[in-house]
Amino acid sequence: MGTGAKSHKLSREEFDVREDEEQFAKLQDTIDLLVAAGYFRARLKALPPFDRVIGGMVWCITLCNRSVDIDLFYSENSTIGQKIALTERVVEVLPQLKCPHSLEPHQIQGLDYIHIFPVVQWLVKQAVEAKLKRGDMVQNHATYQFGRRFHLPEDHQLRAQKVAHAKNYGKLKSLCFPLRVYRRVEGFVSKDLHEDIQCTLMEYGGRIFAEQSKQQPKESRRISEDRESIKEVAKDVQECLPMEAVCSEKQRISTGALVHIIDTKALHEASTSISTATCVRHTDLDAVRSRLVEAEQELLKLRNEEKQIDAELLEANELSSSLQREIEGVERRIAAHLDFEQSIDKALLEKLTQLTTEHDEMRKRESDFKAACNAELSRMQQELEELSVRRQERALSVGFNRSIFRAHHCLLLIL
């Protein structure tokens, strides 16, 4: 008897819950697929299966980056009506996305994972393809925006190095400017030794000597004296040297050619002018460098001022736009108020004004009456307190008289 009642009680308390293994497997496959695609909220065990699946479908549709005429707004712990509306919208969007699988709202609400899994699989595929197409673009855009607003310490170092390299490159370029260099044409033969020497000097930078030697007509007398002295020295050398030490006739230089070639005064003056020009050039280069540094500092200062002015201008534009919006809002309210005043009947408006005035007067009378009542109440309470005090005093006096009377009566009895 006891065993049967106990078994009957257990059979009532325990329920036989049966789950479809295929549906459970499809649910697990769907959740794994969404997690693999990047929807990690599907791993939350606290969310019901419906929220995890429908949230993943809405996430995939949003990630597909296609324009649809339906608003998809998913929120957790929605009401039954909101869930039904969301499933209907999702089912309406699928044909617009050209989904090859058909799905009904009751299948989503009833958690028919056998029919939901192919749709989720197709949506995940479309979402992954869209992510691959737009991934590089989004990453480049994010990198560009980060580079505009933020700078890493390495970027500052690279920028400083670039500025230093640019300055050094400018200095080297100013020092190593291009020069015209003369070279002999292949097959060129000089007419005489003087022309050969002039060509050689021009190859090694002797053009200045050639030009300066032409621009000195005032010192022709000194040059002629030097030539005469050179002639005499050459004669003495020719007399002193033995004939065996003299070169052949083709290699010998005549005295006149030697006088025309050797011009020591001109060579000295040319070297002096070249050194002077070089010093002047270096001085000018230093001045140009100092002016360039000052110009760069001034340019940097102007750029900072320009940035500050741009920031102030942006703030002013934002303030102007906000004020303009406020003015437009006030104008709209004024226009609405004027339209409302024109649409209202004047008689009705006067009646309402009169009623409002009467209401205010009644409220004032009521407040005055309440104040008078409160004052009267306080006065009556004070009188009541005084009466109670008098009553207590009277009761005390009556008790005292009674006690005296009793004592007197006792004394009479004793006597």
DRENDO-1510 file (C-alpha; in Angstrom, 1 decimal, always signed):
<recs>
REC; n; res; u; v; w
REC; 1; MET; +0.0; +0.0; +0.0 .
REC; 2; GLY; +2.8; +2.5; +1.0 .
REC; 3; THR; +5.0; +1.4; -2.0 .
REC; 4; GLY; +2.1; +1.9; -4.5 .
REC; 5; ALA; +1.3; +5.4; -3.2 .
REC; 6; LYS; +5.0; +6.4; -3.3 .
REC; 7; SER; +5.3; +5.2; -6.9 .
REC; 8; HIS; +2.2; +7.1; -7.9 .
REC; 9; LYS; +3.5; +10.2; -6.2 .
REC; 10; LEU; +6.8; +10.0; -8.1 .
REC; 11; SER; +5.0; +9.4; -11.4 .
REC; 12; ARG; +3.2; +12.7; -10.9 .
REC; 13; GLU; +6.3; +14.7; -9.9 .
REC; 14; GLU; +8.5; +13.5; -12.7 .
REC; 15; PHE; +7.8; +14.4; -16.3 .
REC; 16; ASP; +9.0; +12.5; -19.4 .
REC; 17; VAL; +10.6; +15.3; -21.5 .
REC; 18; ARG; +11.6; +14.0; -25.0 .
REC; 19; GLU; +13.9; +16.0; -27.3 .
REC; 20; ASP; +14.4; +15.4; -30.9 .
REC; 21; GLU; +18.1; +14.5; -31.4 .
REC; 22; GLU; +18.2; +15.7; -35.0 .
REC; 23; GLN; +16.7; +19.1; -34.0 .
REC; 24; PHE; +19.2; +19.4; -31.1 .
REC; 25; ALA; +22.1; +18.5; -33.5 .
REC; 26; LYS; +20.9; +21.1; -36.1 .
REC; 27; LEU; +20.7; +23.7; -33.3 .
REC; 28; GLN; +24.2; +23.0; -32.2 .
REC; 29; ASP; +25.4; +23.1; -35.8 .
REC; 30; THR; +23.7; +26.5; -36.3 .
REC; 31; ILE; +25.2; +28.0; -33.1 .
REC; 32; ASP; +28.7; +26.7; -34.1 .
REC; 33; LEU; +28.3; +28.2; -37.6 .
REC; 34; LEU; +27.3; +31.6; -36.2 .
REC; 35; VAL; +30.2; +31.5; -33.7 .
REC; 36; ALA; +32.7; +30.6; -36.5 .
REC; 37; ALA; +31.3; +33.5; -38.6 .
REC; 38; GLY; +32.0; +36.0; -35.8 .
REC; 39; TYR; +28.7; +36.2; -33.9 .
REC; 40; PHE; +30.1; +35.3; -30.4 .
REC; 41; ARG; +26.8; +36.2; -28.6 .
REC; 42; ALA; +25.6; +32.8; -29.7 .
REC; 43; ARG; +27.9; +31.2; -27.1 .
REC; 44; LEU; +26.0; +32.8; -24.2 .
REC; 45; LYS; +24.1; +30.0; -22.4 .
REC; 46; ALA; +22.0; +32.6; -20.6 .
REC; 47; LEU; +20.2; +33.5; -23.8 .
REC; 48; PRO; +17.4; +31.3; -25.1 .
REC; 49; PRO; +17.9; +29.5; -28.4 .
REC; 50; PHE; +15.4; +31.7; -30.2 .
REC; 51; ASP; +17.4; +34.9; -29.3 .
REC; 52; ARG; +20.7; +33.3; -30.3 .
REC; 53; VAL; +19.4; +32.1; -33.7 .
REC; 54; ILE; +17.3; +35.2; -34.6 .
REC; 55; GLY; +20.1; +37.5; -33.4 .
REC; 56; GLY; +22.6; +35.7; -35.6 .
REC; 57; MET; +20.3; +35.9; -38.6 .
REC; 58; VAL; +19.8; +39.7; -38.1 .
REC; 59; TRP; +23.6; +40.1; -37.7 .
REC; 60; CYS; +24.3; +38.2; -40.9 .
REC; 61; ILE; +21.7; +40.3; -42.8 .
REC; 62; THR; +23.2; +43.5; -41.5 .
REC; 63; LEU; +26.7; +42.3; -42.4 .
REC; 64; CYS; +25.7; +41.5; -46.0 .
REC; 65; ASN; +25.7; +45.3; -46.7 .
REC; 66; ARG; +22.6; +45.3; -49.0 .
REC; 67; SER; +19.9; +47.9; -49.0 .
REC; 68; VAL; +16.4; +46.5; -48.0 .
REC; 69; ASP; +13.2; +48.4; -47.4 .
REC; 70; ILE; +12.6; +46.8; -43.9 .
REC; 71; ASP; +13.9; +47.9; -40.5 .
REC; 72; LEU; +15.5; +45.1; -38.6 .
REC; 73; PHE; +15.9; +45.9; -34.9 .
REC; 74; TYR; +16.8; +43.1; -32.6 .
REC; 75; SER; +16.8; +43.3; -28.8 .
REC; 76; GLU; +17.1; +40.7; -26.1 .
REC; 77; ASN; +14.1; +39.5; -24.0 .
REC; 78; SER; +11.6; +40.8; -26.4 .
REC; 79; THR; +7.8; +40.3; -26.0 .
REC; 80; ILE; +6.0; +37.7; -28.0 .
REC; 81; GLY; +4.6; +40.3; -30.3 .
REC; 82; GLN; +8.0; +41.8; -31.0 .
REC; 83; LYS; +9.4; +38.3; -31.7 .
REC; 84; ILE; +6.6; +37.5; -34.1 .
REC; 85; ALA; +7.1; +40.9; -35.9 .
REC; 86; LEU; +10.9; +40.3; -36.1 .
REC; 87; THR; +10.5; +36.8; -37.6 .
REC; 88; GLU; +8.0; +38.2; -40.2 .
REC; 89; ARG; +10.5; +40.9; -41.2 .
REC; 90; VAL; +13.3; +38.5; -41.5 .
REC; 91; VAL; +11.2; +36.2; -43.7 .
REC; 92; GLU; +10.3; +39.2; -45.9 .
REC; 93; VAL; +14.0; +40.2; -46.3 .
REC; 94; LEU; +15.2; +36.7; -47.4 .
REC; 95; PRO; +13.5; +36.9; -50.9 .
REC; 96; GLN; +15.0; +40.4; -51.4 .
REC; 97; LEU; +18.4; +38.9; -50.8 .
REC; 98; LYS; +17.6; +36.1; -53.3 .
REC; 99; CYS; +17.9; +33.3; -50.7 .
REC; 100; PRO; +17.4; +29.9; -52.4 .
REC; 101; HIS; +15.8; +28.4; -49.3 .
REC; 102; SER; +12.2; +29.0; -48.2 .
REC; 103; LEU; +11.4; +29.7; -44.6 .
REC; 104; GLU; +8.1; +30.6; -42.8 .
REC; 105; PRO; +7.7; +32.7; -39.6 .
REC; 106; HIS; +6.1; +29.8; -37.7 .
REC; 107; GLN; +9.2; +27.7; -38.4 .
REC; 108; ILE; +11.4; +30.3; -36.8 .
REC; 109; GLN; +9.0; +30.7; -33.8 .
REC; 110; GLY; +8.6; +27.0; -33.5 .
REC; 111; LEU; +12.4; +26.5; -33.6 .
REC; 112; ASP; +12.4; +24.2; -36.6 .
REC; 113; TYR; +16.2; +24.0; -36.9 .
REC; 114; ILE; +16.0; +21.5; -39.7 .
REC; 115; HIS; +14.6; +24.3; -42.0 .
REC; 116; ILE; +16.5; +27.1; -40.2 .
REC; 117; PHE; +20.0; +25.6; -40.6 .
REC; 118; PRO; +20.2; +25.9; -44.5 .
REC; 119; VAL; +19.0; +29.5; -44.3 .
REC; 120; VAL; +21.6; +30.4; -41.6 .
REC; 121; GLN; +24.3; +28.6; -43.6 .
REC; 122; TRP; +23.5; +30.6; -46.7 .
REC; 123; LEU; +23.4; +33.9; -44.7 .
REC; 124; VAL; +26.7; +33.1; -43.1 .
REC; 125; LYS; +28.2; +32.5; -46.5 .
REC; 126; GLN; +26.9; +35.8; -47.9 .
REC; 127; ALA; +28.2; +37.6; -44.8 .
REC; 128; VAL; +31.7; +36.1; -45.0 .
REC; 129; GLU; +31.9; +37.1; -48.7 .
REC; 130; ALA; +30.8; +40.6; -48.0 .
REC; 131; LYS; +33.3; +40.8; -45.2 .
REC; 132; LEU; +36.1; +39.7; -47.5 .
REC; 133; LYS; +35.1; +42.2; -50.1 .
REC; 134; ARG; +34.9; +45.1; -47.7 .
REC; 135; GLY; +37.5; +44.0; -45.2 .
REC; 136; ASP; +40.5; +45.7; -46.9 .
REC; 137; MET; +38.5; +48.9; -47.5 .
REC; 138; VAL; +37.3; +49.1; -44.0 .
REC; 139; GLN; +40.8; +48.4; -42.6 .
REC; 140; ASN; +42.4; +51.0; -44.8 .
REC; 141; HIS; +39.7; +53.6; -43.9 .
REC; 142; ALA; +40.2; +52.8; -40.2 .
REC; 143; THR; +44.0; +53.1; -40.6 .
REC; 144; TYR; +43.6; +56.4; -42.4 .
REC; 145; GLN; +41.3; +57.8; -39.7 .
REC; 146; PHE; +43.7; +56.6; -37.0 .
REC; 147; GLY; +46.6; +58.3; -38.7 .
REC; 148; ARG; +44.7; +61.6; -39.0 .
REC; 149; ARG; +43.8; +61.8; -35.4 .
REC; 150; PHE; +46.5; +59.9; -33.5 .
REC; 151; HIS; +50.3; +59.5; -33.8 .
REC; 152; LEU; +52.5; +56.8; -32.4 .
REC; 153; PRO; +55.9; +57.6; -30.8 .
REC; 154; GLU; +57.5; +55.8; -33.7 .
REC; 155; ASP; +55.7; +58.1; -36.2 .
REC; 156; HIS; +57.1; +61.2; -34.4 .
REC; 157; GLN; +60.6; +59.7; -34.6 .
REC; 158; LEU; +60.2; +58.9; -38.3 .
REC; 159; ARG; +58.9; +62.4; -38.9 .
REC; 160; ALA; +61.8; +64.0; -37.2 .
REC; 161; GLN; +64.2; +61.8; -39.2 .
REC; 162; LYS; +62.5; +62.8; -42.4 .
REC; 163; VAL; +62.8; +66.5; -41.5 .
REC; 164; ALA; +66.5; +66.0; -40.7 .
REC; 165; HIS; +67.1; +64.0; -43.9 .
REC; 166; ALA; +65.4; +66.7; -46.0 .
REC; 167; LYS; +67.5; +69.4; -44.4 .
REC; 168; ASN; +70.7; +67.4; -45.1 .
REC; 169; TYR; +69.7; +66.7; -48.6 .
REC; 170; GLY; +69.0; +70.4; -49.2 .
REC; 171; LYS; +72.5; +71.2; -47.8 .
REC; 172; LEU; +74.2; +68.6; -50.0 .
REC; 173; LYS; +72.3; +69.7; -53.0 .
REC; 174; SER; +73.3; +73.3; -52.5 .
REC; 175; LEU; +76.9; +72.3; -52.1 .
REC; 176; CYS; +77.0; +69.8; -55.0 .
REC; 177; PHE; +75.3; +72.0; -57.6 .
REC; 178; PRO; +75.7; +70.9; -61.2 .
REC; 179; LEU; +78.7; +72.3; -63.1 .
REC; 180; ARG; +79.6; +72.4; -66.8 .
REC; 181; VAL; +82.6; +70.2; -67.5 .
REC; 182; TYR; +84.5; +70.4; -70.7 .
REC; 183; ARG; +85.7; +67.3; -72.5 .
REC; 184; ARG; +87.7; +66.9; -75.6 .
REC; 185; VAL; +85.8; +65.5; -78.6 .
REC; 186; GLU; +87.1; +62.2; -79.8 .
REC; 187; GLY; +89.5; +62.8; -82.7 .
REC; 188; PHE; +90.2; +66.5; -81.9 .
REC; 189; VAL; +93.7; +67.6; -82.7 .
REC; 190; SER; +95.1; +70.9; -81.4 .
REC; 191; LYS; +96.7; +73.3; -83.8 .
REC; 192; ASP; +99.6; +74.2; -81.6 .
REC; 193; LEU; +100.8; +73.7; -78.0 .
REC; 194; HIS; +99.1; +76.8; -76.7 .
REC; 195; GLU; +95.7; +75.6; -77.8 .
REC; 196; ASP; +96.5; +72.2; -76.3 .
REC; 197; ILE; +97.3; +73.8; -73.0 .
REC; 198; GLN; +94.1; +76.0; -73.1 .
REC; 199; CYS; +92.0; +72.9; -73.8 .
REC; 200; THR; +93.7; +71.0; -70.9 .
REC; 201; LEU; +93.1; +73.9; -68.5 .
REC; 202; MET; +89.4; +74.1; -69.5 .
REC; 203; GLU; +89.0; +70.4; -68.9 .
REC; 204; TYR; +90.4; +70.9; -65.3 .
REC; 205; GLY; +88.5; +74.1; -64.6 .
REC; 206; GLY; +90.9; +76.6; -66.1 .
REC; 207; ARG; +88.3; +78.7; -68.0 .
REC; 208; ILE; +88.6; +81.4; -65.4 .
REC; 209; PHE; +92.3; +81.8; -66.1 .
REC; 210; ALA; +91.6; +82.0; -69.8 .
REC; 211; GLU; +88.9; +84.6; -69.4 .
REC; 212; GLN; +90.8; +86.6; -66.8 .
REC; 213; SER; +93.9; +86.6; -69.0 .
REC; 214; LYS; +91.8; +88.4; -71.7 .
REC; 215; GLN; +90.3; +90.9; -69.2 .
REC; 216; GLN; +93.7; +92.4; -68.2 .
REC; 217; PRO; +94.7; +94.8; -70.9 .
REC; 218; LYS; +96.0; +97.4; -68.4 .
REC; 219; GLU; +98.8; +95.1; -67.2 .
REC; 220; SER; +100.1; +94.3; -70.7 .
REC; 221; ARG; +103.4; +96.2; -70.0 .
REC; 222; ARG; +104.2; +94.0; -67.0 .
REC; 223; ILE; +103.3; +90.9; -68.9 .
REC; 224; SER; +105.6; +92.0; -71.8 .
REC; 225; GLU; +108.4; +92.6; -69.3 .
REC; 226; ASP; +107.9; +89.1; -67.8 .
REC; 227; ARG; +108.0; +87.7; -71.3 .
REC; 228; GLU; +111.3; +89.4; -72.0 .
REC; 229; SER; +112.8; +88.1; -68.8 .
REC; 230; ILE; +111.5; +84.7; -69.6 .
REC; 231; LYS; +113.2; +84.9; -73.1 .
REC; 232; GLU; +116.5; +85.8; -71.5 .
REC; 233; VAL; +116.3; +82.9; -69.1 .
REC; 234; ALA; +115.4; +80.6; -71.9 .
REC; 235; LYS; +118.4; +81.7; -74.0 .
REC; 236; ASP; +120.8; +81.2; -71.0 .
REC; 237; VAL; +119.3; +77.8; -70.5 .
REC; 238; GLN; +119.8; +76.9; -74.1 .
REC; 239; GLU; +123.4; +78.1; -74.1 .
REC; 240; CYS; +124.2; +76.1; -70.9 .
REC; 241; LEU; +122.7; +72.9; -71.8 .
REC; 242; PRO; +124.7; +70.6; -74.0 .
REC; 243; MET; +123.3; +69.5; -77.3 .
REC; 244; GLU; +123.0; +65.9; -76.2 .
REC; 245; ALA; +120.6; +66.8; -73.5 .
REC; 246; VAL; +118.3; +68.7; -75.8 .
REC; 247; CYS; +115.2; +66.8; -77.1 .
REC; 248; SER; +114.5; +66.1; -80.7 .
REC; 249; GLU; +113.2; +68.8; -82.9 .
REC; 250; LYS; +109.6; +67.7; -82.8 .
REC; 251; GLN; +109.5; +67.7; -78.9 .
REC; 252; ARG; +111.3; +71.0; -78.4 .
REC; 253; ILE; +109.4; +74.1; -77.3 .
REC; 254; SER; +110.4; +77.4; -78.8 .
REC; 255; THR; +111.2; +80.5; -76.7 .
REC; 256; GLY; +108.2; +82.5; -78.1 .
REC; 257; ALA; +105.8; +79.6; -77.3 .
REC; 258; LEU; +107.2; +79.3; -73.8 .
REC; 259; VAL; +106.7; +83.0; -73.3 .
REC; 260; HIS; +103.1; +82.8; -74.5 .
REC; 261; ILE; +102.4; +79.8; -72.4 .
REC; 262; ILE; +104.0; +80.7; -69.1 .
REC; 263; ASP; +102.4; +83.7; -67.5 .
REC; 264; THR; +103.2; +83.6; -63.8 .
REC; 265; LYS; +101.6; +86.9; -62.9 .
REC; 266; ALA; +98.3; +86.0; -64.6 .
REC; 267; LEU; +98.4; +82.6; -62.9 .
REC; 268; HIS; +98.9; +84.2; -59.5 .
REC; 269; GLU; +96.1; +86.7; -60.0 .
REC; 270; ALA; +93.8; +84.0; -61.3 .
REC; 271; SER; +94.4; +81.8; -58.3 .
REC; 272; THR; +93.8; +84.9; -56.0 .
REC; 273; SER; +90.6; +85.7; -57.7 .
REC; 274; ILE; +89.4; +82.1; -57.6 .
REC; 275; SER; +90.1; +81.9; -53.8 .
REC; 276; THR; +88.4; +85.2; -53.2 .
REC; 277; ALA; +85.3; +84.1; -55.2 .
REC; 278; THR; +85.2; +80.8; -53.3 .
REC; 279; CYS; +85.3; +82.6; -49.9 .
REC; 280; VAL; +82.6; +85.0; -51.1 .
REC; 281; ARG; +80.6; +82.1; -52.3 .
REC; 282; HIS; +80.9; +80.3; -49.0 .
REC; 283; THR; +79.9; +83.5; -47.1 .
REC; 284; ASP; +76.8; +83.9; -49.4 .
REC; 285; LEU; +76.0; +80.2; -48.8 .
REC; 286; ASP; +76.1; +80.7; -45.0 .
REC; 287; ALA; +73.9; +83.7; -45.3 .
REC; 288; VAL; +71.4; +81.8; -47.5 .
REC; 289; ARG; +71.4; +78.9; -45.0 .
REC; 290; SER; +70.6; +81.3; -42.1 .
REC; 291; ARG; +67.9; +83.0; -44.1 .
REC; 292; LEU; +66.5; +79.5; -45.0 .
REC; 293; VAL; +66.4; +78.5; -41.3 .
REC; 294; GLU; +64.6; +81.7; -40.4 .
REC; 295; ALA; +62.2; +81.2; -43.2 .
REC; 296; GLU; +61.5; +77.6; -42.0 .
REC; 297; GLN; +60.8; +78.9; -38.5 .
REC; 298; GLU; +58.5; +81.6; -39.8 .
REC; 299; LEU; +56.7; +79.0; -41.9 .
REC; 300; LEU; +56.3; +76.7; -38.9 .
REC; 301; LYS; +54.9; +79.6; -36.9 .
REC; 302; LEU; +52.5; +80.6; -39.6 .
REC; 303; ARG; +51.3; +76.9; -39.9 .
REC; 304; ASN; +50.6; +76.8; -36.2 .
REC; 305; GLU; +48.7; +80.0; -36.4 .
REC; 306; GLU; +46.8; +78.7; -39.3 .
REC; 307; LYS; +45.9; +75.5; -37.4 .
REC; 308; GLN; +44.7; +77.6; -34.4 .
REC; 309; ILE; +42.6; +79.8; -36.7 .
REC; 310; ASP; +41.1; +76.8; -38.4 .
REC; 311; ALA; +40.1; +75.3; -35.0 .
REC; 312; GLU; +38.6; +78.6; -33.9 .
REC; 313; LEU; +36.8; +78.9; -37.2 .
REC; 314; LEU; +35.4; +75.4; -36.8 .
REC; 315; GLU; +34.2; +76.2; -33.3 .
REC; 316; ALA; +32.6; +79.4; -34.6 .
REC; 317; ASN; +30.9; +77.5; -37.4 .
REC; 318; GLU; +29.5; +74.9; -35.0 .
REC; 319; LEU; +28.3; +77.6; -32.6 .
REC; 320; SER; +26.7; +79.5; -35.6 .
REC; 321; SER; +25.0; +76.3; -36.8 .
REC; 322; SER; +23.6; +75.5; -33.3 .
REC; 323; LEU; +22.3; +79.1; -32.9 .
REC; 324; GLN; +20.8; +78.9; -36.3 .
REC; 325; ARG; +19.0; +75.7; -35.4 .
REC; 326; GLU; +17.7; +77.2; -32.1 .
REC; 327; ILE; +16.5; +80.3; -34.0 .
REC; 328; GLU; +14.7; +78.1; -36.5 .
REC; 329; GLY; +13.1; +76.2; -33.7 .
REC; 330; VAL; +11.9; +79.4; -31.9 .
REC; 331; GLU; +10.6; +80.7; -35.2 .
REC; 332; ARG; +8.7; +77.5; -35.8 .
REC; 333; ARG; +7.2; +77.6; -32.3 .
REC; 334; ILE; +6.2; +81.3; -32.8 .
REC; 335; ALA; +4.6; +80.5; -36.1 .
REC; 336; ALA; +2.7; +77.5; -34.6 .
REC; 337; HIS; +1.6; +79.8; -31.7 .
REC; 338; LEU; +0.3; +82.4; -34.1 .
REC; 339; ASP; -1.5; +79.8; -36.2 .
REC; 340; PHE; -3.1; +78.4; -33.0 .
REC; 341; GLU; -4.2; +81.9; -32.0 .
REC; 342; GLN; -5.7; +82.6; -35.3 .
REC; 343; SER; -7.5; +79.3; -35.4 .
REC; 344; ILE; -9.1; +79.8; -31.9 .
REC; 345; ASP; -12.5; +81.5; -31.6 .
REC; 346; LYS; -12.2; +84.8; -29.8 .
REC; 347; ALA; -15.4; +84.4; -27.8 .
REC; 348; LEU; -14.2; +81.0; -26.6 .
REC; 349; LEU; -10.9; +82.6; -25.8 .
REC; 350; GLU; -12.5; +85.3; -23.7 .
REC; 351; LYS; -14.7; +82.8; -21.9 .
REC; 352; LEU; -11.7; +80.7; -21.1 .
REC; 353; THR; -9.8; +83.7; -19.9 .
REC; 354; GLN; -12.8; +84.6; -17.6 .
REC; 355; LEU; -13.0; +81.1; -16.3 .
REC; 356; THR; -9.3; +81.1; -15.6 .
REC; 357; THR; -9.6; +84.3; -13.7 .
REC; 358; GLU; -12.6; +83.0; -11.7 .
REC; 359; HIS; -10.6; +79.8; -11.0 .
REC; 360; ASP; -7.7; +81.8; -9.7 .
REC; 361; GLU; -10.0; +83.8; -7.5 .
REC; 362; MET; -11.6; +80.7; -6.1 .
REC; 363; ARG; -8.2; +79.2; -5.4 .
REC; 364; LYS; -7.2; +82.4; -3.6 .
REC; 365; ARG; -10.4; +82.3; -1.5 .
REC; 366; GLU; -9.9; +78.7; -0.7 .
REC; 367; SER; -6.4; +79.4; +0.5 .
REC; 368; ASP; -7.6; +82.3; +2.6 .
REC; 369; PHE; -10.4; +80.1; +4.1 .
REC; 370; LYS; -7.9; +77.3; +4.9 .
REC; 371; ALA; -5.6; +79.8; +6.6 .
REC; 372; ALA; -8.5; +81.2; +8.7 .
REC; 373; CYS; -9.6; +77.6; +9.6 .
REC; 374; ASN; -6.1; +76.8; +10.7 .
REC; 375; ALA; -5.9; +79.9; +12.9 .
REC; 376; GLU; -9.3; +79.1; +14.5 .
REC; 377; LEU; -8.2; +75.5; +15.0 .
REC; 378; SER; -5.0; +76.6; +16.8 .
REC; 379; ARG; -7.0; +79.0; +19.0 .
REC; 380; MET; -9.5; +76.3; +19.9 .
REC; 381; GLN; -6.7; +73.8; +20.7 .
REC; 382; GLN; -5.1; +76.4; +23.0 .
REC; 383; GLU; -8.5; +77.0; +24.8 .
REC; 384; LEU; -8.9; +73.2; +25.1 .
REC; 385; GLU; -5.5; +72.9; +26.7 .
REC; 386; GLU; -6.3; +75.7; +29.1 .
REC; 387; LEU; -9.7; +74.0; +30.1 .
REC; 388; SER; -7.9; +70.7; +30.6 .
REC; 389; VAL; -5.4; +72.4; +32.9 .
REC; 390; ARG; -8.2; +74.1; +34.9 .
REC; 391; ARG; -10.0; +70.8; +35.1 .
REC; 392; GLN; -7.0; +69.0; +36.5 .
REC; 393; GLU; -6.5; +71.8; +39.1 .
REC; 394; ARG; -10.1; +71.6; +40.1 .
REC; 395; ALA; -10.0; +67.9; +40.5 .
REC; 396; LEU; -6.9; +68.3; +42.7 .
REC; 397; SER; -8.7; +70.9; +44.9 .
REC; 398; VAL; -11.8; +68.7; +45.3 .
REC; 399; GLY; -9.7; +65.7; +46.3 .
REC; 400; PHE; -7.8; +67.8; +48.9 .
REC; 401; ASN; -11.1; +69.0; +50.4 .
REC; 402; ARG; -12.4; +65.5; +50.6 .
REC; 403; SER; -9.4; +64.3; +52.4 .
REC; 404; ILE; -9.6; +67.2; +54.9 .
REC; 405; PHE; -13.3; +66.4; +55.5 .
REC; 406; ARG; -12.5; +62.7; +56.1 .
REC; 407; ALA; -9.8; +63.6; +58.6 .
REC; 408; HIS; -12.1; +66.0; +60.5 .
REC; 409; HIS; -14.8; +63.3; +60.6 .
REC; 410; CYS; -12.3; +60.8; +62.0 .
REC; 411; LEU; -11.3; +63.2; +64.7 .
REC; 412; LEU; -14.9; +63.8; +65.7 .
REC; 413; LEU; -15.5; +60.0; +66.0 .
REC; 414; ILE; -12.4; +59.7; +68.2 .
REC; 415; LEU; -13.6; +62.3; +70.5 .
</recs>
